[in-house]
């Protein structure tokens, strides 16, 4: 007899069935989702769109610490006993986002092992990404860091199919992501465009050939 195939666990379908503690909201481009030092009392899941997470110092200097896309969770610091948000989150495009209270997400993590497994995989992947970002910041040039950031936003190297056409991201945002100036980003982007690594066509198209910058010694 043929073994029955296990049906893949559909995270969004499961989350849409959660009773109590769940809301769904649509955010406009550049609309704040939460701000630094707000109460950390919920976890978010992106159904559609992109979200930018930033940290601002007391002196007013801002750094982009993450860009999240469809299928990502964010704001999970509340599960670690974090009383206040350490960062701000803003929609980069029109976005549909599910919000779960801390109590609701803890309940479903306890009651649904498959979701708990999926959520744990998300946290481990996020941790690995943070480590990779740190290594990138310490050892790679700003040009390589920019190329890597663009490739990651286009999903190159992930299990999902790449999405070469990505939403326009300002050069100031890119500079904040890789720790350099907007003028340096402008120089590199013009270079990438002239070499055919990227195109500007309403959105930004990232070609696999941009990997040459990352892999170059």
C-alpha positions in Angstrom: 0.0 0.0 0.0 1.2 3.5 -0.8 2.0 5.6 2.2 -0.2 8.6 2.5 1.4 11.9 1.8 1.4 14.4 4.6 -0.4 17.6 3.7 1.9 20.6 4.0 1.0 22.9 6.9 -0.5 26.1 5.6 0.5 28.8 8.1 -1.7 31.6 6.8 -4.8 29.3 6.6 -4.2 28.2 10.1 -3.7 31.7 11.4 -6.9 32.9 9.7 -8.8 30.3 11.8 -7.4 31.5 15.2 -10.3 32.6 17.4 -9.7 35.5 19.8 -6.8 37.9 20.0 -6.5 38.3 16.2 -7.1 41.3 14.0 -6.3 42.0 10.3 -5.5 45.6 9.2 -4.4 47.2 5.9 -1.6 49.7 6.1 -0.8 52.5 3.6 2.7 53.0 2.3 4.8 54.7 5.0 2.1 54.1 7.7 3.5 53.3 11.1 2.6 49.9 12.5 4.3 50.4 15.9 7.0 52.8 17.2 10.1 52.4 19.3 9.2 52.3 23.1 5.5 51.4 22.4 4.3 48.5 24.6 5.5 45.2 23.2 2.2 43.2 23.5 1.7 41.5 20.2 3.2 39.6 17.2 2.5 40.4 13.6 2.3 38.3 10.4 2.5 39.8 6.9 -0.1 38.5 4.5 0.8 41.0 1.8 3.4 43.8 1.4 6.7 44.7 3.0 7.6 46.2 6.3 10.8 48.1 7.3 12.1 47.9 10.9 14.3 50.7 12.1 16.1 51.8 15.3 16.7 55.4 16.2 19.4 56.5 18.7 18.9 59.2 21.3 21.0 61.5 18.9 18.4 60.9 16.2 20.5 58.6 14.0 18.4 55.9 12.3 19.4 52.4 11.2 17.4 49.9 9.2 17.7 46.6 11.0 15.3 44.4 8.9 13.1 44.3 5.8 10.2 41.8 6.1 8.0 40.5 3.3 5.0 38.3 2.8 4.9 35.3 5.1 7.2 36.8 7.7 6.5 37.3 11.4 7.8 40.4 13.3 7.4 41.9 16.7 8.1 38.6 18.4 10.3 40.2 21.0 7.3 40.4 23.3 7.5 36.6 23.8 11.0 37.1 25.3 9.7 39.3 28.1 10.4 42.5 26.2 8.1 45.2 27.8 8.7 47.9 25.2 9.4 47.9 21.5 13.2 48.3 20.8 12.5 49.4 17.2 9.8 50.9 14.9 8.0 49.2 12.1 6.5 51.0 9.0 4.8 49.6 5.9 7.0 50.1 2.8 4.1 49.3 0.5 0.4 48.9 1.0 0.3 45.9 3.3 -2.2 43.5 4.9 -1.0 42.4 8.3 -2.4 40.1 11.0 -1.9 41.1 14.6 -2.0 38.6 17.4 -2.0 39.5 21.1 0.8 37.9 23.1 -1.8 35.7 24.9 -3.2 34.5 21.6 0.2 33.6 20.1 1.3 31.8 23.2 -2.0 29.8 23.2 -1.6 28.6 19.6 2.1 27.8 20.1 1.0 25.6 23.0 -2.0 24.0 21.3 -0.7 23.5 17.7 2.6 21.6 17.5 2.8 22.1 13.7 2.5 25.9 14.1 5.0 25.8 16.9 7.5 24.0 14.7 7.0 26.5 11.9 7.4 29.4 14.2 10.6 28.0 15.7 12.0 27.5 12.2 11.2 31.2 11.6 13.1 32.2 14.7 16.1 30.1 13.9 16.2 31.5 10.3 16.0 35.0 11.7 18.8 34.3 14.1 21.0 32.9 11.3 20.2 36.0 9.2 21.3 38.3 12.0 24.6 36.4 12.3 25.1 36.6 8.6 24.4 40.4 8.6 27.0 40.9 11.4 29.6 39.0 9.4 28.7 40.9 6.3 29.0 44.2 8.2 32.4 43.3 9.7 34.2 41.8 6.7 32.6 42.9 3.4 32.8 46.2 1.6 29.8 48.5 1.4 29.4 47.5 -2.3 29.2 43.8 -1.5 26.8 44.6 1.4 24.5 46.5 -1.0 24.6 43.7 -3.6 23.7 41.1 -0.9 20.9 43.3 0.5 19.3 43.6 -3.0 19.6 39.8 -3.7 18.0 39.0 -0.3 15.1 41.3 -1.0 14.6 39.5 -4.4 14.6 36.1 -2.6 17.7 34.8 -4.3 19.1 31.9 -2.3 15.8 31.1 -0.6 13.8 27.9 -1.2 11.0 30.0 -2.7 11.3 31.2 -6.3 13.2 34.4 -6.7 11.2 37.6 -7.2 13.5 39.7 -9.4 11.1 42.6 -9.5 11.0 44.3 -6.1 9.3 47.4 -4.8 11.3 50.6 -5.1 13.4 51.1 -2.0 14.9 54.6 -1.4 18.6 55.0 -1.5 18.4 56.4 2.0 16.8 53.2 3.2 19.4 51.1 1.4 22.1 53.2 3.1 20.6 52.6 6.5 20.5 48.9 5.8 24.2 48.5 5.0 25.7 51.2 7.2 26.9 53.7 4.6 25.9 57.0 3.0 23.2 57.7 0.5 25.8 59.1 -1.9 27.8 55.9 -1.8 24.7 53.9 -2.5 24.0 56.1 -5.5 27.5 55.4 -6.9 27.1 51.7 -6.5 23.5 51.6 -7.9 24.6 53.5 -11.0 27.5 51.0 -11.4 25.1 48.0 -11.1 22.7 49.5 -13.6 25.5 50.2 -16.2 26.8 46.6 -15.8 23.2 45.2 -16.3 22.9 43.8 -12.8 19.8 45.9 -12.0 17.1 47.7 -13.9 14.7 50.5 -13.0 11.4 50.0 -14.6 8.7 51.3 -12.3 10.0 48.8 -9.8 13.6 47.6 -9.5 14.6 44.4 -11.3 17.5 42.5 -9.8 19.3 40.0 -12.1 21.1 36.9 -10.9 24.4 38.3 -12.4 24.5 40.6 -9.3 25.9 37.6 -7.5 29.2 38.3 -9.2 29.7 41.2 -6.9 29.0 39.1 -3.8 31.2 36.2 -4.9 34.1 38.4 -6.1 37.3 38.3 -4.1 
